[in-house]
Amino acid sequence: MAGEFRHSIENPYEYPAGFALSVFLEGLRNGVLRGSRCRACSRSYVPPFAFCPHCIDGKVEHVEVTNEGRVVTWTRYGGGEVLAFVSFDGFGGGLLHRYLGEGDPREGMRVRVRFRQKRVGSILDIEGFEPAP
């Protein structure tokens, strides 16, 4: 029998961000992207890791990341909003967030992070990606 099931579940737990994600979120609160760079193999990642996922070394430093990157891929969802996955020059990984430009983005297109005016240390401190000038 098909039907609609409505139920709510209370979840009193909070998930701690941990050291590396806390560095990232603190950067967002200050209007700065932060990543990690491995001192052993020199690979860099955004968002930051607590250890290097390539060589498993724990000697990482947290570094500032330019707020401009390139669209790797994108998708349209829900009511027509566009999400773009953006990579940043010299860094592995990337960020998935709203695309704020007119029309559809293009793969390889340069975009930049638009930060909200009021920031609190959340991924939502990023309003989205807009075309770079």
Secondary structure, DSSP 8 states (H G I E B T S, - for coil): -----------------HHHHHHHHHHHHTT-EEEEEETTT--EEES--SS-TTT----EEEEEE-SEEEEEEEEEETTTEEEEEEE-TT-EE-EEEEB-SSS---TT-EEEEEE-SS--SSGGGEEEEEE--
